Amino acid sequence: MTSEVAKVPIKAWVVTFEDPDGFWAEVAENYITWYKKWDKVSEWNFEKPEIKWFIGGKLNASYNCLDRFLKTPIRNRAAIIWERDDGRYVTYTYQQLYYEVNKFAN
């Protein structure tokens, strides 16, 4: 995070209580690519209970989780690691996962 808030963990933790919408708006602006910025960060209704986040905002989850890393060195890092039932580990890099996601989508 590029902000001063994230450089000091305790300060960041306090800000989440003092100004949660401000904190999460800053996180969302710094780490998520939005096609349309939200109109309101959150709506809380504790009687239902119900919480809505980034109301009116539009994003592409696949782009934010995968595609954005393909033109960076991160593309060669592990995106998914899992242990199979036989005990072997399988790893997909961001590049490999992108290929598999597109193969499945088409």
TIKEMAR-66531 format. One record per residue (C-alpha): x, y, z. Coordinates in steps of 0.1 Angstrom, whole numbers, plus 2048, in hexadecimal, padded with zeros to 3 digits. Example, Ala and Ser with C-alpha at 12.3 -4.5 7.8 and 13.67 -1.06 7.14 Angstrom:
2
87B7D384E/8897F5847/
//
This chain:
106
800800800/80E8227F7/7FE835813/80C83E835/7F082B846/7FD80983A/820810844/81780E869/8027EF871/7F47FC892/7EA81D882/7D980A866/7C67F587F/7BA814892/7AF825871/799807869/78580F888/786835886/77E838860/777815851/769823831/78883A82C/79F81D833/78F80481C/78A81F801/7B0825802/7B7800800/79F7FB7E3/7AE8197D0/7D180C7D4/7CD7E77CE/7AE7E27B7/7A97ED793/7857FA790/7727FE770/75A815782/7628237A4/74981D7C0/72F8367CB/73182C7EF/74B817802/733804819/70F801826/7097F1847/6E97E3855/6EE7D0875/6CA7C887A/6C97B085C/6E97AB85E/6F67B883D/7157CA830/71A7D680D/73C7E1800/7467F87E3/7237FF7D8/7208087B4/7447FE7AC/74C7E778F/76C7D278C/7787B377B/78379A795/79778577C/7AA7A3771/7B17AE795/7BC78B7A1/7CE77E782/7D1793762/7E17B2772/80079D77B/80778F759/81E7AC74E/8327AB76E/84C79377C/830786793/823772775/83D75877D/8347557A2/81D73C7B1/7F87467AF/7EA7257BC/7FB7097D0/7E76EC7DC/7ED6C97EA/7DD6AD7D8/7CD68F7EA/7EC67B7E1/8026947F4/8126A47D5/8126CA7D1/8066DB7B2/80F6FF7AA/802716790/813737788/7FE75577F/80775075B/7FD72B75C/7DD73376E/7D474E755/7D8734739/7C271B74B/7A8734753/7A673F72F/7A571B723/78871573B/776735731/77772D70C/
//
